[in-house]
């Protein structure tokens, strides 16, 4: 460590590596934004790699700055290394290097805080990385002491060319997007109503119609998770929830499939007999209460129209993952997407149509391995799965609420509103939602039966008595939510984030 050359070598190596890694991080970010790897294994892993590259560039840049300070021949002071225009050596190129470092730190921090930052802020900070990497090129070209060597010039040429090409690709992509969609990106807030236009209607099975919806203002749809549903507001104000069955990667439209319910179900009858292409609908969401968690092996079990959220999951599941679909229904003609799924995924899809095959579905045999089970369909099928599959690997979406209060008398309890510390009493014969609304507390609501998830409220303290059918109780407790339209409290007091 006393060798005066040591820090000189560290300075040069760390600078070059930081520049290379930073450029790769920027290129990787562009590749991610094109989504060409969308089908590759685990998109979260790809994002992690991007963050890792950014973090490595920050660490190498810090090492570069520290080694400059430790190099006995340069002996930079911390002020000279960290504050632009303090030192005498090539003030502008050095200042550009210092500013680029701060931009790099901001980009990396915004990556880590992505979920908490407004998307516009995150995007703005991220775009500044292009400027930073070009500024680094200028810094290295003007202040780098190896700049006269052939190898330095070769590496610099590759990095600068790659950066310029990346910036051009990014500009072309931005131009193409704005050309396709003149309006700004459409923010989908789970509790905000948006107008969507019916762009296509198809009868895709006996009694099942697919409705393709696109934002009426021509904007694009923000990312949504497979398993999500939307709430459609009918012209008379009645709301109906429908699972999305399109590919979450399609940002131009959302698809739902609606089975006509006999005797005439309120929403389905209107959709089948009145709704026409070009009509506009009020839509809330998408909202996801049936998320697809990472797993090595999936078993999807669909009953009839319950195929809808599972079809979106199949589109989203990384291709390297092991998955199977067992799809049961009355008759093949009444089962939407059955032929398409069999054709697209040979060997993975088993269609069990009762008009083609006699006898009961051999569920015990189907459930023999340790796959994570995702199921949606009629109550009887889901109840049977609840008896056969351990709760920790069973994920259900129910269309019809289950009565979970049987045998459990309702008792009074108190709700404390965490933000105002107000305390409300919920009598035994009143729902928590009603007690909140009676006291003037606004909680969004839709189904009122504990299936749609609209009234989701965060629990700050206390023990909920979950009586809804939205997701597993373990999942609700893990993320700390309660659905007050039907759920109550097991503790004397429940503190809600209201
Ligand atoms: S309003 Fe639908 S779950 Fe509460």
Boltz pocket constraint, residues with backbone or C-beta under 6 A from the ligand:
constraints:
  - pocket:
      binder: B
      contacts: [[A, 444], [A, 445], [A, 446], [A, 447], [A, 448], [A, 449], [A, 450], [A, 451], [A, 452], [A, 453], [A, 454], [A, 455], [A, 456], [A, 468], [A, 470], [A, 483], [A, 484], [A, 485], [A, 486]]
      max_distance: 6.0
